[in-house]
Amino acid sequence: MEKFDILAFAAHPDDVELSASGTLMKHIADGKKVGIVDLTQGELGSRGTIETRYDEAAKASIVMGVDARVNLKMADGFFEINEANKRLIVEQIRRFKPDVVLANAMSDRHPDHGRGSQLVSEACFLAGLRKVETTWEGEKQKEYRPKAIYHYIQDRYIKPDFVIDVTPFIDRKLEAIMAYKTQFFDPESKEPVTPISGKDFMDFIKSRMREFGRPIGVEYAEGFTVERILGVNDLLSLK
């Protein structure tokens, strides 16, 4: 498989859409290869089913234009940071060979987010160890470690280490989010009310993006945190 530029991991289908889809679409528009790996099927969600989640994720992927999407089928709410799950992620890292990995927030309201964040981070390191053996489609994989891992910001506010202007992609981002029609606001829905199903939740998403965009003088931005100090080549290119 051709090498990817960015591989975004998510504890649940819709995590990436909510927090980093603008960034992915911006890089796709620049000709970068981008993929998404969902750790779980979101089967514990109060609204919808596994089947509707797959259908919604497929529609959101078309809106975003991602090159590949994989679901590792870990247990929603109960997946653990263990060898078996790390190996599942290592396989995908070695398969797609991304330069950059995006992962869930390091800490958040949903415990899967922080746990998924740590799981992906540890797997990124292990993927670079040649004595960690994995196979894909019957062939032994070579060691590979991404250049960087960045964590997108989700429900709880975290001060970002950097933000990315995604203003030109705001409409498509909202379209990708609303592809999950069972999860978000639908006045006709008879499903249970959840913290993310109200009309005001989309206002929150846009407000958070405005908050991140304001310091750099743009309308909408997405924020990320880092695991190590960043380096820059040109002070004049910073916003």
Secondary structure as UniProt FT lines:
FT   STRAND          6..10
FT   TURN            13..14
FT   HELIX           15..19
FT   HELIX           21..29
FT   TURN            30..31
FT   STRAND          34..40
FT   TURN            43..44
FT   HELIX           50..64
FT   STRAND          68..74
FT   TURN            76..78
FT   HELIX           83..96
FT   STRAND          100..103
FT   HELIX           111..126
FT   TURN            127..128
FT   TURN            130..131
FT   STRAND          135..136
FT   TURN            137..138
FT   STRAND          139..140
FT   STRAND          148..152
FT   STRAND          162..165
FT   HELIX           167..169
FT   HELIX           170..178
FT   TURN            181..183
FT   TURN            187..188
FT   TURN            195..196
FT   HELIX           199..213
FT   HELIX           214..216
FT   STRAND          221..226
FT   HELIX           235..237
//
